[in-house]
């Protein structure tokens, strides 16, 4: 007699859950990034017009006493002079955003993409200064005393730069006939091959800063002409924390090319052995690369501007002289560049299957874009359509 077969319980496939609204919206960033750049220009341009008319809140120049010491390019500028320039720049940016959304000619599109990248570089790397990196480091130590409107304004400026960078990247990919969402190609990316070199660069570049700060925490005046015998205990703890952030950040950069950057190590409680979501290192690494690069360029501007006389920073405490005071900061742009390339290589290697063109990471293979390079699902956005 045959016994009836007992049905086995069906295990729910947790990976098949539909993505949330925020994830679905993010996947269509090639569509809305141009509109985001346009909205940003209109909003920030309205602020600049208000500042030109004498409204309060101008975050640069004479209204920013700490600007020179932090490497601001607008240090000392009067609102009556700088605000109209900002308004004119926003107007030009709005025209560029409209051109990205409307232009179909090859030459005009190329000019619009180049202008968008130029604006993205100015907003990401020129207007912000070292206070973004400073406050990010202090936030990790739960210190928020230096966070004010001038710092928040720089965050708003960086958001505008990201919008222009996204719009320029998507438009450039469309012009090349590639997927605007992932830029897929059927051959391995050069970024993947550059990943290990970039990760080791991001590991070695912050070591001098970390070792100098660690020596200061121990009372050793490494690289400076002043003694540290009278340094209070709280200051030593602060130096040790900054050293840990620099050295720890370099070690985490190696995770972008090591197995423990893809699977949580065994010594991590609860998460041990689980797969690390690719978006986590990609987001944090990209944000850190932007902040470190901004901080490094600010250090270079402070040193060069002080020597040339167009920056006259006022030190908050006793003046510190010697190569250890600013020398390690010259490596920060290299740190930021290495981290950016390593993060991009990590994303390129581990990115999931693109929901637009269904192309997976190079190591996983997958079909490419549809005929003509125009993937289904994300058409070229047009203003007014």
Secondary structure, DSSP 8 states (H G I E B T S, - for coil): -------------GGGS---HHHHHHHTHHHHHHHHHHHHHHHHHHHHHHHHTT-S---SGGG-TTTGGGT-TTTT--HHHHHHHHHHHHHHHHHHHHHHHH--SHHHHHHHHHHHHHHHHIIIIIS--THHHHHHHHHHTT--TT--HHHHHHHHHHHHHHHHHHHHHHHHHHHTTS-TTT---SS--HHHHHHHHHHHHHHHTTHHHHHHHHHHHTT--TT-SS--TT--HHHHHHHHHHHHHHHHHHHHHHTTSSGGGTB--TTSTTTTT-B--HHHHHHHHHHHHHHHHHHHHHHHHHHHHHHHTS-----SSS---SHHHHGGGGGHHHHHHHHHHHHHHHHHHH----TTT-B--TTT-B----GGG--TT-----TT-
